[in-house]
């Protein structure tokens, strides 16, 4: 398979990035989509759809732990632009549009970024922890995920993982964005907070939820393909009745959302690797 032209030289790559960025600016400011911009911090909506927390500081392989502490600074800045955002009926939520470009002028510092096939230091690194959380909240609602990307590689072994592998949402301003759409007559609200040890998030709504949601992984495996190790799984979502039908909730639908197949960047014990050589 031939590489895209933008991968042959850094200048071509950045020209492609800015081409995409300008195109997205046109959609943001001149397109027909209505984007969520209103925030209400003092009066949160009455009904909770989903709550989730994620640990702020995690040991990730042999990476510099200082990047984790720097990440907390970046998270606090991004949260200020996002918390309380109202996603009204027919409106779109854009992570990058709300947060803006992370720069040193805004106070962002070097955190960990996953790009070009490796974990590296970069200004604003780590704010994808917020997009991961928001994406997880959205999967437990009627909000539609219009745009979302996953990282193309697995950089570190699992340590304290709670959410299924490959259920996050990568961010790279504004080339890669997390975009949600509200197709319902209800208004949703996202609230976020950076506490001492956790990133906290809630998805609230103007009306009580009608269904329950179960998001999980299937077919998880490590495979060896032509000398490389790959990790793959499937992310599924069940929509269930809010209350029991008989002795348990009734499953109304079961959908495969994502299928992940990415190269692994760390050693994996041979006993858990399946051999699947490709010609």
N, C-alpha and C positions, 0 to 999 in steps of 0.2 A: 504494500500500500504506500503510495507516494505521500510525503509530508506536505501539509499546507505551505504555501509560499512564505507565510509569515514566520515559519519556524527556521528558515535558513539564515536569517540575519537579525540581530536585535533591533536595528532600525525598522526593518519590515514588520517585526512583531509590534513595536510601539505605534507604528502607523496604523496597523490593523486595530489596535486597542482604541486609539483616538477616533478612528472611523466609527467604531461601535459606540463609543461614548457620545459623539456628536449625534449619531442616530437616535440614541436614547434620550438625549436632551430634547430633540425635536418631538419625540413622543410625549415626554413629560409636559412640555410647555405649549405645544401647538397641536397635539393630538386630541382625539375625542374622548379619551378616557378621563374619568373623574377620580382624582387621587385623594386619599385620606390625608388631611392636613390639620384638622381640628383636634386639639388635645384638651382633655378635661381631667385635671389632677385631683381637685378637691372633692368632686362628686362622682365616685366610681359607679358604674352601672350595677344594678341590684343582684343579678343572677350570675353565679360562677359556673362556667363550663368545664374548666380544667385548670389545675394548678401544678406547677412543676418547679423544682429547684435543681441546680447543678453546682458542684463543688468548684470553688474559685481556683485553688492551688492544687495541682496534681503533678506528680513526678512522671514525666514523659521520657522514658528511656534515659539517655545520657545528655539530654538537652540542658541548656543553661537555665537554672531555676529562676534567675533574675528576670528572665523574659516572662515568667509566670506572674511575678509581682508587678512588672510593668503592665501586663495585660489588665490588671485590675484598674489601673489608671485609665486605660482606654475604655474599659467597660463602663465606668462611671460617666465618662463624657458622652458615650453613645446612648446610654440609658436616658440621659437628660433630654435627648432629642426624640425619644420614642415613647416613654411611659405616658400613659393616659390617652394614647392615640385612639380616635373613634373611627371605626370602619363602618360607614353608613351603607344602607342598601344601594347596590349598584356602583359602589366605590371600590377602588383598588388600593391596596397597601403595597408600597415600595420601600424596602429597607434602605436602599442606597439613596433614594430621593429624600427621605426623612433625616438620615444620619449625615449625609453629605460626604465629601471627600475628607478622609482623615489626614490632617497635616500637622506639622510641628507648630504652626502658627495658632492652631486651635487647641494646642496642649497635648496632642497625641505623642506617644513615645514609642520606642522600638519594642515590639512584642513578637511572638512567634507567628509566622505565616507559613502556610503550606502552598508552595508554588514551584513550578519548573521541576517537579518530581522530587522535591526534598523539603525538609523543614528548615526555614531560614529566618533571620531577623528582618523585620520590616516595620515602618511607621504605621501605627494603628493595628498591629498584629494582635489577634486574639478576640476581636469583636465578633467573629463568627460564632462564638459561644452564645451570643444573644440570638443570632439568626437560627442556630440549631434549636434553641429553646422555643422561639416563636413558631418555627415550622412544626415542632412537636405539638404545641398547643393547637395549631390550626388543624392538624390531622384528627383532632378530637372534636371536630365541629363541622358545620356545613360550609365553612369557608373553603373555597377552591384554590388549590395551589396552581397558579398560572405559569410561574417560572421558578425553577429551582435547580441547582446543580450540586452534585456531590464531588468530593475530592477524587482524583483519578488514581490515588495510591493510598496505602495504609502505612503510616510512618512509624507507629509505636505499638508495642504489645498492649493488650487491654490491662488497665489497672484501675479498678473502681468503676468500670463502665456500668451504667445503668440502662441507657437506651440501646436499642439494637444497633449493631454496626451498620453504617450506611444509611442512617435515618436522619442525618443532619442536612444543613444547607450552607454551601460555601458562599463566600462573599468576596468580590474583588471590584472595587468601585471603578465605574459603574458598569463595567464589562460583564460581571456576573452578579446577578441580583436575586433577591427573594421577593416574589410578587404574589400577593393573594388577592382574591376577588370575593366580594360578598354578594351572592345571587339571591339572598333572602330578603324579606321585608323587615328583618330585625337589624338592630345596630349592635356591633361587637366592639369591644374595647380591650386593649392590651395594656396591662400594668406591669412594671418592672422595678426591681430594687436590687441594689448591691449591698448585701449585709456583710457582717464581719467575715463569714466563711462561705457564703452561698450567693449565687445569682438566683434571684427569685422572680417568678413570672406567673401571671394569671391571665386567663382569657375570660372576660366577663361579657354579659349580654343583657339586652333590654327585656328579654323574655326568658322564661325557664327553658332548659333544653328538653327536647322531646325524645332523644335517643341516647344510648350509651355507645361508646366506641372502644374497641380493643385493637391496638396496633402491636404487631409482633413480627418476629422473623421466622423464616422456614428455610430449609435446604442449605444450612450453613456448612461450609467446608473450606479447607485449604487444599489446593491442588498444586502439583508440580507439572509445569508445561514448558518443555524445551529449556530446562535448566532454571527457570524462574518460578518463584512461589507466588500463587495468586490466592486471594480470599474472595469468596463470593457467597451471597445469600439473597433471599427475597424478602421484601417488606410487604406485609399483608395488613389489611384493615377489615375488621368485622364491624358492621353497624347492627346494634341490637336494640331490642325494646328497652325502655327505661326501667320497666318493672318486670318482675318474673311472670312468665307464662307457664303455669305449672310450678315446677321446682327450680326453674332457672330462666333467665332472659331468653327470648327467641331471637335467633340470628336472622336478620332481614336481608343482609347481603354480605358477601365476602369478596374482597377485591385485592388483586396483587397490584401494589402501588409502584414498586421499584424492583429492579433486578441489578445487583451489584457484582462486578467482576473486576477487581483492581489488583495491581502488583503489590506485594508485601516487601517492605524495606528493612525488616528485622528478621533474625533467625527464628525459625519455627521448628519445634521438635519433630524429628522424622516420623515418629509414631502417629502423628495426627495428619500427615500429608498424604493425599491420594495422588498416585502417579497417573498422569494423563498426558502423555507426550503427543504433540501435534507435529505433523509433517510440514 
